[in-house]
Amino acid sequence: MTAALERHDGDVLASLDDSTLVVTLNRPQVLNALTHAVMDDLRDLWRAVKGTRQVRCVVVTGAGKGFCSGADTSVLGGALEIETAADELSFLPGPVVDVPVITVVNGVAAGGGLHFVADADIAVASTTARFLDPHVSVGRVSGVGPLLLHPKMQWATLTRMALLGKHEPLDAEQALAAGLVSEVVAPEHLLDRGLELAATIARNSPEAVRLTRRSLRTFERNLYATSYDLAWELVRRQHGHPDAAEGPRAFREKRDPVWSTLPDQGV
C-alpha cells in the first residue's frame, strides 16, 4: 500500500513521514497551478489514502515559492463539463479521505488554491503567504470558493476578497486575523510545524479522531449543500458569457480586459 501512496516525481509528490502523508503540488514554475492532469492525480491519491489505515493525517503544501495559484490557463480556456459542485471539489482531500487534513501555505494561495485552505481541517501559513480570489478579475464567478471559506473566516473580509478580486490580497497576518488560517510561522519552520501538528493528532485515538472529524464535516456539508449546488450552477451559467473568455485571454496577453457592456438576462 505504501507504494501506491508515495510518488517521488511528477506534478504531485507524496511521501510518508511515519503516519503522515505529505503531499506536495509540484509545478513551481507556474506557482503550482492546477491542470486537469494534476487534479486527476490528486483524485487518485485521495482514493488510495481512503483505502488504507496506515495514514493518520494528510499534510498538503506547494513546491517552490508558491502554494497554488489556482487553475492553469489551460483549464480556464477549456469547456466546463463538470455538472455538480461535489464533482468540481473532488480534487480536494476533505470530501474523500477520513483523516484530518493540514494545509501548510508556503506562498501565494489564489483562486482554486484557496480551496485547499478552505478544505483543510487545520491551515497554517508562512509569514510569506498571500491569499487572493481573482475570479471576478478574470471574468469568472467566484461561486463555490467563498461558501467553502465562509465557516472559517469573517464575512466582511470574505466579501471584500470575492468582489474586489485580485485587487484585495491578504497577507498572512490579515489571514490570521480573519480566521482563514489558525497560525503563522516563519518559512523555515512551516513544514515542521505541519508535521508536528499531524504527529500530535496521531497520539489520539484514531477512531475518536475519525468520528469527531466526521461529525464536523457532516454538519458543514449539510448546512451548505444546497448553496454549493446553486453557486456551481451560477458558475456554469456564466461560463458562456463573453467576459469568461475575455478575462483569461487578457491575462495571457498581459493587458487590461475589455468587459462586455451587454446585459446578460440568463444570469
C-alpha positions as CSV (number, residue, x, y, z in Angstrom):
1,M,0.0,0.0,0.0
2,T,3.0,2.3,0.7
3,A,4.0,2.0,-3.0
4,A,0.5,3.1,-4.1
5,L,0.7,6.2,-1.9
6,E,4.3,7.5,-2.4
7,R,5.1,9.5,-5.5
8,H,8.6,10.8,-6.0
9,D,8.3,12.5,-9.3
10,G,5.7,14.3,-11.4
11,D,3.4,17.2,-10.7
12,V,2.1,15.7,-7.5
13,L,4.6,14.3,-4.9
14,A,3.7,12.2,-1.9
15,S,5.8,10.7,0.8
16,L,5.1,9.1,4.2
17,D,6.5,10.6,7.4
18,D,5.6,8.0,10.0
19,S,1.8,8.0,9.8
20,T,1.5,11.4,7.9
21,L,1.3,11.6,4.2
22,V,3.0,14.8,2.9
23,V,1.5,15.8,-0.5
24,T,3.3,18.5,-2.5
25,L,1.9,20.3,-5.5
26,N,5.0,20.3,-7.8
27,R,4.7,22.8,-10.6
28,P,6.8,25.5,-9.0
29,Q,7.5,27.3,-12.4
30,V,3.8,28.3,-12.5
31,L,3.2,28.6,-8.8
32,N,1.7,25.1,-8.7
33,A,-1.2,25.9,-11.0
34,L,-3.8,23.2,-11.3
35,T,-4.2,21.3,-14.6
36,H,-6.7,18.6,-15.3
37,A,-3.9,16.0,-15.1
38,V,-2.9,17.3,-11.6
39,M,-6.5,17.2,-10.4
40,D,-6.9,13.7,-11.7
41,D,-3.7,12.6,-9.9
42,L,-5.0,14.1,-6.7
43,R,-8.3,12.3,-7.0
44,D,-6.4,9.0,-7.5
45,L,-4.2,9.7,-4.5
46,W,-7.1,10.6,-2.1
47,R,-8.9,7.3,-3.1
48,A,-5.7,5.4,-2.3
49,V,-5.4,7.2,1.1
50,K,-9.0,6.3,1.9
51,G,-8.2,2.6,1.3
52,T,-5.5,2.4,4.0
53,R,-5.4,2.8,7.8
54,Q,-1.6,3.5,7.6
55,V,-2.2,7.2,7.1
56,R,-3.4,9.1,10.2
57,C,-3.1,12.6,8.8
58,V,-2.5,14.4,5.4
59,V,-0.3,17.5,5.0
60,V,-0.7,19.5,1.8
61,T,1.8,22.1,0.6
62,G,3.4,23.5,-2.5
63,A,6.8,23.3,-4.1
64,G,8.9,26.5,-4.5
65,K,7.8,29.9,-3.6
66,G,4.1,29.5,-4.2
67,F,1.4,27.3,-2.7
68,C,-1.1,27.1,-5.5
69,S,-2.1,29.9,-8.0
70,G,-5.4,28.3,-8.9
71,A,-6.4,26.9,-12.2
72,D,-3.9,26.8,-15.0
73,T,-4.7,28.9,-18.1
74,S,-5.3,25.6,-20.0
75,V,-8.1,24.8,-17.6
76,L,-9.6,28.3,-17.8
77,G,-9.8,28.1,-21.6
78,G,-11.5,24.8,-21.8
79,A,-15.1,23.6,-21.8
80,L,-16.9,23.4,-18.4
81,E,-18.2,19.8,-18.4
82,I,-18.4,19.3,-14.6
83,E,-22.1,19.3,-13.6
84,T,-22.1,19.3,-9.8
85,A,-20.3,21.2,-7.0
86,A,-19.3,17.8,-5.5
87,D,-17.6,16.8,-8.7
88,E,-15.9,20.1,-9.0
89,L,-14.4,19.8,-5.5
90,S,-13.4,16.1,-5.8
91,F,-9.7,17.1,-6.3
92,L,-9.7,18.1,-2.7
93,P,-8.8,15.6,0.1
94,G,-11.5,16.6,2.6
95,P,-14.6,15.1,0.9
96,V,-12.8,11.8,0.2
97,V,-10.3,10.9,3.0
98,D,-11.4,10.2,6.5
99,V,-8.4,11.6,8.4
100,P,-7.5,15.2,9.3
101,V,-6.1,17.4,6.6
102,I,-3.5,20.1,7.4
103,T,-2.7,22.7,4.7
104,V,0.6,24.5,5.1
105,V,0.5,27.6,2.9
106,N,4.1,28.4,1.9
107,G,3.3,31.2,-0.6
108,V,0.6,32.5,-2.8
109,A,-2.8,30.8,-2.5
110,A,-5.1,32.1,-5.2
111,G,-8.4,31.0,-6.7
112,G,-8.6,27.3,-6.6
113,G,-5.6,27.3,-4.3
114,L,-7.8,28.8,-1.7
115,H,-10.0,25.7,-2.0
116,F,-7.2,23.7,-0.3
117,V,-7.2,26.2,2.6
118,A,-10.9,26.2,2.9
119,D,-11.0,22.4,2.8
120,A,-8.3,21.9,5.5
121,D,-9.2,20.9,9.0
122,I,-6.2,23.0,10.1
123,A,-4.5,25.7,8.0
124,V,-1.1,27.1,8.9
125,A,0.7,29.8,6.9
126,S,4.2,31.1,6.4
127,T,4.8,34.7,7.0
128,T,5.4,35.0,3.3
129,A,2.0,33.6,2.3
130,R,-0.5,35.7,0.4
131,F,-4.2,35.0,-0.2
132,L,-6.4,36.3,-3.0
133,D,-9.5,35.4,-5.0
134,P,-9.0,36.7,-8.6
135,H,-12.1,35.1,-10.2
136,V,-14.1,38.3,-10.9
137,S,-10.9,39.9,-12.2
138,V,-10.7,37.3,-15.0
139,G,-14.4,37.4,-15.8
140,R,-15.4,34.3,-13.7
141,V,-17.9,33.8,-11.0
142,S,-16.5,33.3,-7.5
143,G,-19.2,30.9,-6.5
144,V,-18.2,27.8,-4.5
145,G,-15.0,29.1,-3.1
146,P,-16.4,31.8,-0.8
147,L,-19.0,29.3,0.5
148,L,-16.2,26.9,1.4
149,L,-14.4,29.7,3.2
150,H,-17.4,31.1,5.0
151,P,-17.3,28.8,8.0
152,K,-13.7,29.7,8.6
153,M,-13.4,33.4,8.1
154,Q,-15.0,36.8,8.7
155,W,-17.8,37.5,6.3
156,A,-16.8,41.1,5.7
157,T,-13.2,40.1,4.7
158,L,-14.5,37.3,2.6
159,T,-16.9,39.6,0.7
160,R,-14.1,42.1,0.0
161,M,-11.9,39.3,-1.4
162,A,-14.7,37.9,-3.6
163,L,-15.8,41.3,-5.0
164,L,-12.5,43.1,-5.3
165,G,-10.8,40.2,-6.9
166,K,-7.0,40.4,-7.5
167,H,-7.1,43.9,-6.0
168,E,-7.7,42.6,-2.5
169,P,-4.8,40.3,-1.5
170,L,-4.4,39.3,2.2
171,D,-1.0,38.9,3.8
172,A,-0.5,36.1,6.4
173,E,-1.3,38.3,9.4
174,Q,-4.5,39.6,7.8
175,A,-5.5,36.0,7.0
176,L,-4.9,35.0,10.6
177,A,-7.0,37.9,11.9
178,A,-9.8,37.0,9.6
179,G,-9.7,33.3,10.7
180,L,-8.6,32.0,7.3
181,V,-5.6,30.3,9.0
182,S,-5.0,29.4,12.6
183,E,-1.3,30.0,12.9
184,V,1.5,31.9,11.2
185,V,5.1,30.7,11.4
186,A,8.5,31.5,9.8
187,P,9.0,29.9,6.4
188,E,11.9,27.7,7.6
189,H,9.6,26.2,10.3
190,L,6.4,25.8,8.3
191,L,6.5,22.2,7.2
192,D,8.0,21.1,10.5
193,R,5.1,22.8,12.2
194,G,2.6,21.0,10.0
195,L,4.2,17.7,10.7
196,E,4.3,18.5,14.4
197,L,0.5,19.1,14.4
198,A,0.0,15.9,12.5
199,A,2.1,13.9,15.0
200,T,0.1,15.3,17.9
201,I,-3.2,14.3,16.2
202,A,-1.7,10.8,15.8
203,R,-1.2,10.5,19.5
204,N,-5.0,10.5,20.0
205,S,-7.5,7.7,19.4
206,P,-7.7,7.1,15.6
207,E,-11.3,6.2,15.8
208,A,-12.2,9.1,18.0
209,V,-10.4,11.5,15.7
210,R,-12.1,10.0,12.7
211,L,-15.6,10.2,14.1
212,T,-15.1,13.7,15.5
213,R,-14.0,14.9,12.1
214,R,-16.9,13.2,10.5
215,S,-19.3,15.0,12.9
216,L,-17.8,18.4,12.0
217,R,-17.7,17.6,8.2
218,T,-21.3,16.3,8.1
219,F,-22.6,19.4,9.9
220,E,-20.8,21.7,7.4
221,R,-21.8,19.7,4.4
222,N,-25.5,19.5,5.4
223,L,-25.5,23.2,6.2
224,Y,-24.2,24.3,2.8
225,A,-25.2,21.5,0.4
226,T,-28.0,23.4,-1.4
227,S,-25.9,26.6,-1.6
228,Y,-23.0,24.8,-3.1
229,D,-25.2,23.5,-5.9
230,L,-26.7,26.9,-6.6
231,A,-23.3,28.5,-6.6
232,W,-21.9,25.9,-9.1
233,E,-25.0,26.4,-11.3
234,L,-24.2,30.2,-11.4
235,V,-20.6,29.4,-12.3
236,R,-21.8,27.2,-15.2
237,R,-24.3,29.7,-16.5
238,Q,-21.7,32.5,-16.7
239,H,-19.1,30.3,-18.4
240,G,-20.6,31.1,-21.8
241,H,-20.6,34.8,-21.2
242,P,-18.1,36.8,-23.3
243,D,-16.3,38.1,-20.2
244,A,-15.5,34.5,-19.2
245,A,-13.4,34.2,-22.3
246,E,-12.0,37.8,-22.3
247,G,-10.7,37.5,-18.8
248,P,-8.3,34.6,-19.3
249,R,-7.3,36.0,-22.7
250,A,-6.4,39.4,-21.3
251,F,-4.4,37.6,-18.5
252,R,-2.4,35.6,-21.0
253,E,-1.8,38.8,-23.1
254,K,-0.8,40.8,-20.1
255,R,-3.3,43.6,-20.7
256,D,-6.4,45.0,-19.0
257,P,-9.6,43.2,-20.0
258,V,-12.3,44.8,-22.1
259,W,-15.5,43.7,-20.5
260,S,-18.8,43.3,-22.3
261,T,-21.4,46.0,-21.7
262,L,-24.3,43.9,-22.9
263,P,-26.7,42.8,-20.1
264,D,-26.9,39.1,-19.6
265,Q,-30.5,38.1,-18.9
266,G,-29.6,34.5,-18.4
267,V,-27.7,35.0,-15.1
